[in-house]
Amino acid sequence: MLKLPERFLNDVKEILKDEYDEFIKSYDMPKTTALRVNTMKSDITEISKELEYSFREVEWAKEGFYYNEEEIRPGRNPLHDAGAYYLQEPSAMSVIPLADIKPGQKVLDMCAAPGGKSTYILSKLENTGILVSNEINKQRIKALGENMERFGASNCIITNTDSASLKKVFKGYFDRVVIDAPCSGEGMFRKDEVAIEDWSYAKVLECSSIQKEIIKDGYDMLKEGGVLVYSTCTFSKEENEDIINGFVEECDGAELIQMHRLWPHKIEGEGHFAAKIIKNETEKCKTKDLSRVKEPKEIKFYRDFEKKFMNISLEGNFVLRGENLYLMPENAPDTGKIKLLRYGLHLGVMKKNRFEPSHALSHYLKIEDVKGYEDFDSKSEEIASYLKGDTINTGKSRGWIIVSVNGVPLGWGKENGGIIKNHYPKGLRRVYLPGNML
């Protein structure tokens, strides 16, 4: 039995009353694990077939499915590297369906790392609209960038700033704002004993103070009629109901539509809190966009690459930042001086009189979008070699090609003299033993 903080136990007992004993028993149960399908790249039928496993659906998330990590380890399969699915705690999947996101909308994920909710938003947007994923923590934002790149969407900007700075740029701009607020992490106790050691009631109060400011700034960035979804992975009333009820009471036009808790003794998951608020009144406000960006002259080298190696031609706002070429989402906002990690879809790097494609572009494209590709089974020696960074023999010479796993692009290779030179990023390379799922 975990040694839980006495103050925490007393607070939960006050909330749950007769259900308290059931809640305590849940700590003797094993944690639950789930994955969420990237519907832009795959479906559960293909994943189930590949992993040789029969999945059960997470009831509040149609894209989510439970698995038993004693039976399979989907994080070790190359399809995970290819972005076919995302590993996510099941109760955390309850947040994005609450936002009712539609294709074409402008969405802000305000506290986005490591990317679980942002990648879910991308699935809902279906490569339309705009997602701004913000993370203030400089250490955590790297994982966010890698997960978003792997997911393969083009319509995302990643910012690295505080909510007050975001509000200066985006006031009244978004259709949806998602705030997975920094919290005391009580819902992490069962799977992470360090979270128990780090907990204190002082931390609860500190987080509550931060949450009050974040939700106000997030609400200010909503359009009239927009929806804000606030969530935490903690159980304290101070960080959940008190934040929401206090905000709605103080803010004219804010209407609470729904508020729910998922408790670990009632569901298969670690627990979560979420609330949905609609903005009924707001001042009219316009945000500058980049709809008339002048196309950089260096775009010629990218267009040459398209004609030679791709079957599609991308359209939109092309922006050159140093040597890096980006494709911005349609009607992308002017982010001013905000620090950025990702500026739309990173297409590649401009070398001297030539263009070199990025890893992000390989994850955005489908195999039918390129003239050359080599597709291998996830259990093949070729995929194992590719993930390590080795070359692959093909006997062909087609220049830039996509290396894919079970039809899902994994990365670029440059094929000359019958050999694919590996362009899988060095920081992502790993030793993979074919068939090693346990």
C-alpha positions as CSV (number, residue, x, y, z in Angstrom):
1,M,0.0,0.0,0.0
2,L,1.3,3.4,-0.9
3,K,1.9,5.9,2.0
4,L,-0.3,8.8,1.0
5,P,-0.2,12.2,2.6
6,E,-2.6,12.5,5.5
7,R,-3.9,15.9,4.4
8,F,-4.7,14.5,1.0
9,L,-6.6,11.5,2.5
10,N,-8.6,13.8,4.7
11,D,-9.6,16.1,1.8
12,V,-10.6,13.2,-0.4
13,K,-12.6,11.6,2.4
14,E,-14.5,14.9,2.8
15,I,-15.3,14.9,-0.9
16,L,-16.2,11.2,-1.3
17,K,-17.7,10.3,2.0
18,D,-19.2,6.8,1.7
19,E,-17.1,6.1,-1.4
20,Y,-13.8,6.8,0.3
21,D,-12.9,3.1,1.1
22,E,-13.5,2.1,-2.6
23,F,-11.2,5.0,-3.6
24,I,-8.4,3.8,-1.3
25,K,-8.8,0.2,-2.6
26,S,-8.1,1.5,-6.2
27,Y,-4.5,2.1,-5.2
28,D,-4.0,-1.7,-4.9
29,M,-5.1,-2.1,-8.5
30,P,-2.7,-2.0,-11.4
31,K,-2.6,1.1,-13.5
32,T,-4.5,1.1,-16.8
33,T,-2.8,1.8,-20.2
34,A,-4.3,2.9,-23.5
35,L,-3.4,4.2,-26.9
36,R,-5.2,6.7,-29.2
37,V,-5.3,6.1,-32.9
38,N,-4.0,8.8,-35.2
39,T,-7.0,8.8,-37.5
40,M,-5.1,10.8,-40.2
41,K,-2.7,7.8,-40.6
42,S,-4.3,4.6,-39.5
43,D,-7.3,2.9,-37.9
44,I,-7.7,0.4,-35.1
45,T,-8.3,-2.5,-37.4
46,E,-4.9,-2.2,-39.0
47,I,-3.2,-1.6,-35.6
48,S,-5.0,-4.5,-34.0
49,K,-3.9,-6.7,-36.9
50,E,-0.3,-5.5,-36.7
51,L,0.0,-5.8,-33.0
52,E,-1.9,-9.1,-32.9
53,Y,-4.1,-7.9,-30.1
54,S,-7.8,-7.4,-29.5
55,F,-8.4,-3.9,-28.1
56,R,-11.3,-2.6,-26.0
57,E,-12.6,0.9,-26.7
58,V,-12.3,3.7,-24.1
59,E,-15.9,4.6,-23.6
60,W,-15.5,8.4,-23.6
61,A,-13.0,8.5,-26.5
62,K,-13.9,6.7,-29.8
63,E,-10.2,7.0,-30.9
64,G,-8.9,5.4,-27.6
65,F,-8.3,1.8,-26.8
66,Y,-7.1,-0.1,-23.7
67,Y,-4.2,-2.5,-23.8
68,N,-2.4,-4.6,-21.2
69,E,1.3,-3.8,-21.1
70,E,2.0,-7.2,-19.7
71,E,0.8,-8.7,-23.0
72,I,2.1,-6.1,-25.5
73,R,4.3,-3.1,-25.6
74,P,3.0,-0.9,-28.5
75,G,5.6,1.8,-27.7
76,R,8.3,-0.5,-29.0
77,N,6.6,-1.0,-32.4
78,P,7.9,1.1,-35.4
79,L,4.3,2.1,-36.0
80,H,4.6,4.2,-32.9
81,D,7.7,5.9,-34.3
82,A,5.7,6.5,-37.5
83,G,2.9,8.3,-35.5
84,A,0.1,5.8,-36.2
85,Y,-1.0,6.1,-32.6
86,Y,-0.2,7.9,-29.3
87,L,0.2,6.3,-25.9
88,Q,-2.1,8.2,-23.5
89,E,-3.5,7.7,-20.0
90,P,-7.2,6.8,-20.7
91,S,-9.0,9.2,-18.4
92,A,-7.0,12.1,-19.9
93,M,-8.7,11.2,-23.2
94,S,-12.0,12.6,-21.8
95,V,-11.0,16.2,-22.2
96,I,-10.9,16.8,-26.0
97,P,-14.3,15.2,-26.8
98,L,-15.8,17.7,-24.4
99,A,-14.5,20.6,-26.5
100,D,-16.6,19.5,-29.5
101,I,-13.9,20.6,-32.0
102,K,-14.9,20.9,-35.6
103,P,-12.7,21.0,-38.8
104,G,-11.6,24.5,-39.7
105,Q,-11.7,25.9,-36.2
106,K,-8.9,27.9,-34.5
107,V,-7.9,26.1,-31.3
108,L,-5.4,26.9,-28.5
109,D,-3.9,24.3,-26.3
110,M,-2.5,26.5,-23.6
111,C,-0.4,24.1,-21.5
112,A,0.4,21.6,-24.2
113,A,3.4,19.4,-23.3
114,P,4.0,16.6,-23.8
115,G,1.3,16.7,-26.5
116,G,-1.5,14.2,-25.6
117,K,-4.2,16.7,-25.9
118,S,-2.7,18.6,-28.8
119,T,-2.3,15.5,-31.0
120,Y,-5.9,14.6,-30.2
121,I,-7.0,18.1,-31.3
122,L,-5.1,17.6,-34.6
123,S,-7.2,14.5,-35.2
124,K,-10.4,16.4,-34.7
125,L,-9.2,19.3,-37.0
126,E,-8.4,16.8,-39.8
127,N,-5.6,19.0,-41.2
128,T,-7.8,22.1,-41.4
129,G,-8.0,25.3,-39.2
130,I,-5.2,26.2,-36.9
131,L,-3.8,24.8,-33.6
132,V,-1.6,26.9,-31.4
133,S,0.1,24.6,-28.9
134,N,1.8,26.6,-26.1
135,E,4.2,25.4,-23.5
136,I,6.0,27.7,-21.1
137,N,8.5,25.2,-19.8
138,K,11.6,25.1,-21.9
139,Q,12.5,21.6,-20.9
140,R,9.1,20.1,-21.6
141,I,8.6,21.8,-25.0
142,K,11.1,19.5,-26.7
143,A,8.9,16.4,-26.1
144,L,5.9,18.4,-27.4
145,G,7.7,19.2,-30.6
146,E,8.8,15.6,-31.2
147,N,5.3,14.3,-30.6
148,M,3.6,16.9,-32.8
149,E,6.1,16.2,-35.6
150,R,5.5,12.4,-35.4
151,F,1.7,13.0,-35.7
152,G,2.3,14.6,-39.1
153,A,-0.1,17.6,-39.2
154,S,0.6,20.8,-41.1
155,N,-1.7,23.2,-39.3
156,C,0.1,23.7,-36.0
157,I,2.2,26.5,-34.4
158,I,4.1,25.7,-31.3
159,T,4.8,28.7,-29.0
160,N,7.0,29.0,-25.8
161,T,5.6,31.8,-23.6
162,D,3.3,32.7,-20.8
163,S,-0.5,33.2,-21.0
164,A,-0.3,36.9,-20.5
165,S,2.0,37.3,-23.6
166,L,-0.3,35.0,-25.6
167,K,-3.3,37.2,-24.8
168,K,-1.6,40.3,-26.2
169,V,-1.5,38.6,-29.6
170,F,-4.6,36.4,-29.6
171,K,-7.3,38.3,-27.7
172,G,-10.8,37.2,-29.0
173,Y,-9.2,35.0,-31.6
174,F,-9.9,31.3,-30.9
175,D,-13.0,29.1,-31.3
176,R,-11.8,26.7,-28.7
177,V,-9.3,27.1,-25.8
178,V,-8.1,24.0,-23.9
179,I,-6.4,24.4,-20.6
180,D,-4.9,21.3,-19.0
181,A,-3.7,23.3,-16.1
182,P,-0.5,22.8,-14.1
183,C,-1.7,21.1,-10.9
184,S,-0.6,19.3,-7.8
185,G,-0.8,16.0,-9.6
186,E,-2.8,13.9,-7.2
187,G,-4.0,11.7,-10.0
188,M,-0.4,10.6,-10.6
189,F,0.0,9.0,-7.2
190,R,-0.8,5.5,-8.3
191,K,1.7,5.3,-11.1
192,D,4.4,7.7,-9.9
193,E,5.6,7.6,-6.3
194,V,7.7,10.7,-6.9
195,A,4.4,12.6,-7.3
196,I,3.6,11.7,-3.7
197,E,7.0,12.9,-2.4
198,D,6.5,16.2,-4.3
199,W,3.0,16.8,-3.0
200,S,2.1,19.3,-0.3
201,Y,-1.0,21.4,0.6
202,A,1.1,24.5,-0.1
203,K,1.6,23.2,-3.6
204,V,-2.2,22.8,-4.0
205,L,-2.6,26.5,-3.0
206,E,0.3,27.6,-5.3
207,C,-1.2,25.8,-8.3
208,S,-4.7,27.2,-7.5
209,S,-3.3,30.7,-7.7
210,I,-1.6,30.1,-11.0
211,Q,-4.8,28.4,-12.4
212,K,-6.9,31.5,-11.6
213,E,-4.7,33.6,-13.8
214,I,-4.4,31.1,-16.6
215,I,-8.2,30.6,-17.0
216,K,-8.8,34.3,-17.1
217,D,-6.2,34.8,-19.9
218,G,-7.6,31.7,-21.8
219,Y,-11.1,33.1,-21.6
220,D,-10.0,36.5,-23.0
221,M,-8.6,34.7,-26.1
222,L,-12.0,33.2,-26.9
223,K,-14.3,34.5,-29.6
224,E,-17.9,35.2,-28.7
225,G,-19.7,31.8,-28.6
226,G,-16.3,30.1,-28.2
227,V,-15.8,27.2,-25.8
228,L,-13.2,26.9,-23.0
229,V,-12.3,23.4,-21.6
230,Y,-10.4,23.4,-18.3
231,S,-8.9,20.2,-16.9
232,T,-6.6,18.8,-14.3
233,C,-5.3,15.4,-13.2
234,T,-5.8,16.2,-9.5
235,F,-8.6,15.7,-7.0
236,S,-8.5,18.8,-4.8
237,K,-11.6,21.0,-4.8
238,E,-9.3,24.1,-4.6
239,E,-7.9,23.3,-8.1
240,N,-11.1,22.1,-9.6
241,E,-14.7,23.1,-8.6
242,D,-13.4,26.2,-6.7
243,I,-11.5,27.4,-9.7
244,I,-14.5,26.9,-12.1
245,N,-17.3,28.2,-9.8
246,G,-15.2,31.2,-8.7
247,F,-14.4,32.1,-12.3
248,V,-18.0,31.8,-13.6
249,E,-19.3,33.8,-10.7
250,E,-16.9,36.6,-11.3
251,C,-16.9,36.7,-15.1
252,D,-19.9,38.2,-17.0
253,G,-20.9,36.1,-20.0
254,A,-19.1,32.9,-18.8
255,E,-21.6,30.0,-18.7
256,L,-20.8,26.7,-17.2
257,I,-22.1,24.0,-19.5
258,Q,-20.7,20.8,-18.0
259,M,-18.3,19.8,-15.2
260,H,-17.3,16.2,-14.4
261,R,-14.8,14.1,-12.4
262,L,-13.5,10.7,-13.4
263,W,-12.6,8.8,-10.2
264,P,-10.2,5.8,-10.4
265,H,-12.5,3.6,-8.3
266,K,-15.3,4.1,-10.8
267,I,-13.5,3.9,-14.2
268,E,-10.4,2.3,-15.8
269,G,-8.0,5.2,-15.5
270,E,-6.1,7.4,-13.0
271,G,-8.8,10.0,-12.7
272,H,-9.4,13.4,-14.2
273,F,-11.4,16.6,-13.8
274,A,-12.8,18.7,-16.7
275,A,-15.2,21.6,-17.1
276,K,-16.7,23.2,-20.2
277,I,-17.5,26.9,-20.3
278,I,-19.1,28.9,-23.2
279,K,-18.4,32.6,-23.8
280,N,-21.7,34.4,-24.4
281,E,-20.4,38.0,-24.5
282,T,-17.2,39.6,-25.5
283,E,-15.9,42.8,-27.2
284,K,-15.2,42.5,-30.9
285,C,-11.6,42.1,-31.6
286,K,-9.5,41.4,-34.7
287,T,-6.2,39.6,-34.8
288,K,-3.7,40.2,-37.6
289,D,-3.1,37.4,-40.0
290,L,-0.5,36.5,-42.6
291,S,-2.9,35.9,-45.5
292,R,-0.8,38.1,-47.9
293,V,2.7,36.9,-47.1
294,K,5.1,37.5,-50.0
295,E,6.4,34.2,-51.2
296,P,10.2,33.9,-50.8
297,K,12.2,33.6,-54.0
298,E,14.0,30.5,-52.6
299,I,10.7,28.7,-53.0
300,K,11.9,27.8,-56.5
301,F,14.2,25.1,-55.0
302,Y,11.4,23.6,-53.1
303,R,9.2,23.5,-56.2
304,D,12.0,21.8,-58.1
305,F,12.0,19.2,-55.3
306,E,8.2,18.7,-55.5
307,K,8.3,18.2,-59.3
308,K,11.1,15.6,-59.1
309,F,10.1,13.6,-56.0
310,M,6.4,14.3,-55.1
311,N,3.0,13.7,-56.7
312,I,1.3,16.7,-55.0
313,S,2.0,20.4,-54.9
314,L,1.5,22.2,-51.6
315,E,-0.2,25.5,-51.5
316,G,-0.4,28.2,-48.8
317,N,1.8,30.8,-47.2
318,F,5.5,29.9,-47.5
319,V,7.7,31.6,-44.9
320,L,11.5,31.4,-44.8
321,R,13.2,31.8,-41.4
322,G,16.9,31.7,-41.8
323,E,17.5,28.5,-43.9
324,N,14.3,26.9,-42.8
325,L,11.2,26.9,-45.0
326,Y,7.8,26.6,-43.4
327,L,4.3,26.2,-44.8
328,M,1.9,28.3,-42.6
329,P,-1.7,27.3,-42.0
330,E,-4.3,29.2,-44.0
331,N,-5.0,32.7,-42.4
332,A,-2.3,32.0,-39.8
333,P,-2.0,34.6,-37.1
334,D,0.8,37.1,-36.8
335,T,2.6,35.8,-33.6
336,G,4.6,39.0,-33.2
337,K,7.6,38.6,-30.9
338,I,6.4,35.4,-29.2
339,K,9.1,32.7,-29.0
340,L,8.3,29.8,-31.4
341,L,9.4,26.2,-31.6
342,R,7.3,25.4,-34.7
343,Y,6.0,27.8,-37.3
344,G,3.5,25.7,-39.2
345,L,4.8,22.7,-41.2
346,H,8.6,22.6,-41.4
347,L,9.2,21.7,-45.0
348,G,13.0,21.6,-45.0
349,V,16.2,23.5,-45.2
350,M,17.5,25.6,-48.0
351,K,21.1,24.6,-48.8
352,K,23.2,26.3,-51.5
353,N,20.9,26.3,-54.6
354,R,19.0,23.2,-53.4
355,F,16.3,22.1,-50.9
356,E,16.7,19.3,-48.3
357,P,13.4,17.9,-46.9
358,S,12.6,17.8,-43.2
359,H,11.6,14.8,-41.1
360,A,8.4,16.7,-40.4
361,L,7.5,16.7,-44.1
362,S,8.0,12.9,-44.3
363,H,5.4,12.5,-41.5
364,Y,2.9,14.9,-43.1
365,L,3.0,13.1,-46.5
366,K,1.3,9.8,-47.4
367,I,3.2,7.2,-49.5
368,E,0.9,8.0,-52.5
369,D,2.1,11.6,-52.3
370,V,5.7,10.7,-53.3
371,K,7.1,9.3,-56.5
372,G,9.4,6.9,-54.6
373,Y,9.0,4.9,-51.5
374,E,10.0,1.6,-49.9
375,D,7.5,0.0,-47.6
376,F,8.5,-2.7,-45.1
377,D,6.8,-4.8,-42.5
378,S,7.2,-3.7,-38.9
379,K,9.0,-6.9,-38.1
380,S,11.4,-6.7,-41.0
381,E,15.2,-6.5,-40.7
382,E,15.1,-3.4,-43.0
383,I,13.0,-1.4,-40.6
384,A,15.3,-2.5,-37.7
385,S,18.3,-1.2,-39.8
386,Y,16.6,2.0,-40.7
387,L,15.7,2.9,-37.1
388,K,19.3,2.3,-36.1
389,G,20.5,4.7,-38.8
390,D,22.0,2.1,-41.2
391,T,21.7,2.0,-45.0
392,I,19.3,-0.3,-46.8
393,N,20.1,-2.1,-50.1
394,T,17.4,-1.8,-52.8
395,G,19.2,-2.0,-56.1
396,K,17.5,1.2,-57.3
397,S,18.5,4.9,-57.7
398,R,15.6,7.2,-57.3
399,G,17.0,10.1,-55.2
400,W,14.8,11.2,-52.3
401,I,12.3,8.5,-51.2
402,I,10.1,7.7,-48.2
403,V,10.8,4.7,-46.0
404,S,7.5,3.5,-44.6
405,V,6.3,0.8,-42.2
406,N,3.1,-1.0,-43.1
407,G,2.1,1.9,-45.4
408,V,2.8,4.6,-42.8
409,P,5.8,6.9,-43.6
410,L,8.7,6.7,-41.1
411,G,11.2,9.1,-42.7
412,W,13.4,10.0,-45.6
413,G,16.2,8.2,-47.4
414,K,18.3,9.2,-50.3
415,E,18.7,6.4,-52.8
416,N,21.7,6.2,-55.0
417,G,23.7,3.4,-56.5
418,G,21.2,0.8,-55.2
419,I,21.6,2.0,-51.6
420,I,19.3,4.1,-49.4
421,K,21.4,6.6,-47.4
422,N,19.6,7.0,-44.0
423,H,18.1,10.4,-43.2
424,Y,16.3,9.4,-40.0
425,P,17.1,12.0,-37.4
426,K,20.1,10.9,-35.2
427,G,18.3,11.9,-32.0
428,L,15.4,9.5,-32.7
429,R,17.5,6.5,-33.7
430,R,17.2,3.4,-31.6
431,V,18.0,-0.3,-31.6
432,Y,14.9,-2.3,-32.5
433,L,14.7,-6.0,-32.4
434,P,12.1,-7.3,-34.9
435,G,9.1,-8.9,-33.2
436,N,10.1,-7.7,-29.8
437,M,6.8,-6.5,-28.4
438,L,7.2,-7.5,-24.8
